[in-house]
């Protein structure tokens, strides 16, 4: 729809431009034609002669062709799209429109934001703001100045709030800072336009709000307006303003009582009175605190008295109960003592029998230990005898094998003697003749007895080192060394 409107406007204005261009072209041609005629005509020739001359002379310029008819029809045709475009009206966002006819007046119905068809040249659109609007007043000139501090210059929407005062029950002027938030009922814009004074936000809403508060204020004192019944006044004013403006198609959303400015004299007197009341309240509070402290002391004394009485009664009751308990316990004391004596006697007999049993068990254990020790020693002796027999048999077999080897190889005697004397000599030279070496050894005083004595000394030293060992180890060492000595002697003698 907007495209159609703009297209019609473009067409209309285009035709008007075309007509203007044609008209200017025609005027230009006429001016040029007159200039050419002025150059060709004689200066003093009469008009009739000039006319005849122009008709005969071929150099006279031809009369231009003018298109006045085209321009005329272009102008007439341009008004049609312009009029048709005027039949399409656009209502902006947040606004509501009313159609006002030149013949029938205000037409019913509201035009909401968007494009609408109207009767061209007959209907006009009147726009109203259907968004929320705010009416504000100030309680004093100082607050009004503060509300516009740093603001732009005063305009229709940015103007200084009106100072609003009411009279209380005492006849004192009280300043009120009021804010009313309202909006126009979009469904009743035709009624508002046809019946209410315009503009509504300046001619109707402020007087209604002021009259309501000025009707309510004389019923209350300054103290009630300022403190105790402030909310009540606001609620009554809200209900009355809503009912009055609602009948005229104005919806009231909220009425706020921002501030109340008291008269200066009354404010000073009220401040002094409040200070005195505070002092009075402070003294009353101190008095009540003293009374409460006295009452608390009385109650504590009574509580302590009652506590002492209760403690004495409790102690007496305890003594009585203890005496009764002792008298009742005497009936069971003697039987209990007898039972304790009998229990002690039985415990002594049990300890005696336990001691006897323990002694018998220890004696039997010692007997068993002694028998086990005898058996152990017998087994050790048998084992030692078997070991000696086995060693003797092994020595005999070894000696037989050595005798066989010596008979086969007599030079082994030197090796055997060297092995026996290796720990006694540092340097030993062995001759090739074993008989000569044996004679030299015998002549040098190395006899089998000397060798046996040295071995006995070594064994005695070993026995002294092992004196801290148990008897069984010493017995075994003796049994091991005694059979070995004759064998060594025999071996040495044999060699």
Residue pairs with C-beta under 8 A, 6 or more apart in sequence:
1 88
1 115
2 88
2 90
2 115
4 88
5 85
5 88
5 90
5 115
6 85
7 81
8 81
8 82
8 84
8 85
8 88
9 81
9 82
9 85
11 78
11 81
12 78
12 79
12 80
12 81
12 82
12 85
13 78
13 82
14 78
15 74
15 75
15 77
15 78
15 81
16 74
16 75
16 78
18 71
18 74
19 70
19 71
19 72
19 74
19 75
19 78
20 71
22 67
22 68
22 70
22 71
22 74
23 68
23 71
25 67
26 66
26 67
26 68
26 71
29 64
29 65
29 66
30 64
30 66
32 64
33 61
33 63
33 64
36 61
37 54
37 60
37 61
40 54
40 57
40 59
40 60
40 61
41 50
41 53
41 54
42 50
42 53
45 53
53 60
54 60
83 120
83 121
84 120
86 120
86 121
87 117
87 118
87 119
87 120
88 115
88 116
88 117
88 118
89 97
89 111
89 115
89 116
89 117
89 118
89 125
90 114
90 115
90 116
91 97
91 111
91 112
91 113
91 114
91 115
91 116
91 125
91 127
92 113
92 127
93 113
94 113
94 129
94 130
94 131
95 113
95 127
95 128
95 129
95 130
96 110
96 111
96 112
96 113
96 127
96 128
96 129
96 130
96 184
96 186
96 189
97 110
97 111
97 112
97 116
97 125
97 126
97 127
97 128
97 189
98 106
98 107
98 110
98 111
98 125
98 126
98 128
98 189
98 190
98 193
99 106
99 107
99 109
99 111
99 118
99 123
99 124
99 125
100 106
100 107
100 123
100 124
100 125
100 126
100 193
101 107
101 119
101 122
101 123
102 122
102 123
102 124
103 122
105 194
106 190
106 193
106 194
107 123
107 190
108 190
109 190
110 186
110 187
110 189
110 190
111 125
112 186
116 125
118 124
118 125
126 193
128 184
128 189
128 192
128 193
129 184
130 183
130 184
130 186
130 189
131 183
132 181
132 182
132 183
132 253
133 181
133 182
133 183
133 184
133 201
134 179
134 180
134 181
135 178
135 179
135 180
135 182
135 201
135 205
135 206
135 209
136 147
136 161
136 177
136 178
136 179
136 180
137 161
137 162
137 163
137 164
137 176
137 177
137 178
137 179
137 209
138 144
138 147
138 160
138 161
138 162
138 163
138 164
138 175
138 177
139 163
139 164
139 165
139 175
139 176
139 177
139 258
139 259
139 260
139 261
140 163
140 175
140 261
141 163
143 161
143 177
143 259
143 261
144 160
144 161
144 162
144 163
145 160
147 160
147 161
148 154
148 158
148 160
151 158
152 158
154 160
161 177
162 206
163 175
164 175
164 176
164 177
164 178
164 210
164 213
165 173
165 174
165 175
165 176
166 173
166 174
166 176
166 213
166 214
166 217
166 218
167 173
167 174
167 214
167 217
167 218
168 174
168 217
168 218
168 220
168 221
168 222
168 225
169 218
169 219
169 220
169 221
169 222
170 221
170 222
172 222
172 262
172 263
172 266
173 263
174 217
174 222
174 225
174 226
174 260
174 261
174 262
174 263
175 259
175 260
175 261
175 262
176 213
176 257
176 259
176 260
176 261
177 257
177 258
177 259
177 260
177 261
178 209
178 213
178 255
178 256
178 257
178 258
179 254
179 255
179 256
179 258
180 205
180 209
180 241
180 252
180 254
180 255
180 256
181 252
181 253
181 254
181 255
181 256
182 205
182 245
182 250
182 251
182 252
182 253
183 250
183 251
183 253
184 192
184 200
184 249
184 250
184 251
185 192
185 249
185 250
185 251
187 249
188 249
189 249
191 248
191 249
192 200
192 248
192 249
192 250
195 248
196 203
196 204
196 248
196 249
197 203
197 204
200 250
204 245
204 248
204 250
205 245
205 250
208 241
208 244
208 245
209 237
209 241
209 255
212 237
212 240
212 241
212 244
213 233
213 237
215 240
216 233
216 236
216 237
216 240
217 225
217 233
220 229
220 233
222 262
222 263
222 266
223 270
224 230
225 233
225 260
226 260
226 262
230 257
230 260
233 257
234 255
234 256
234 257
237 255
237 257
238 252
238 254
238 255
241 252
241 255
242 252
245 251
245 252
246 252
262 270
377 472
380 472
380 475
380 476
384 475
384 476
384 479
384 480
387 480
388 479
388 483
391 483
391 484
392 483
392 487
395 487
399 490
399 491
399 494
402 412
402 416
403 494
405 412
406 412
406 413
410 434
411 434
413 434
413 438
413 495
414 430
414 434
414 437
416 495
417 437
417 441
417 495
418 428
418 430
420 451
420 492
421 428
421 446
422 428
424 454
430 437
431 437
431 440
438 495
448 489
448 492
448 493
451 488
451 492
452 485
452 488
452 489
452 492
455 485
455 488
456 485
459 481
459 485
462 477
463 474
463 477
463 478
466 473
466 474
466 477
467 474
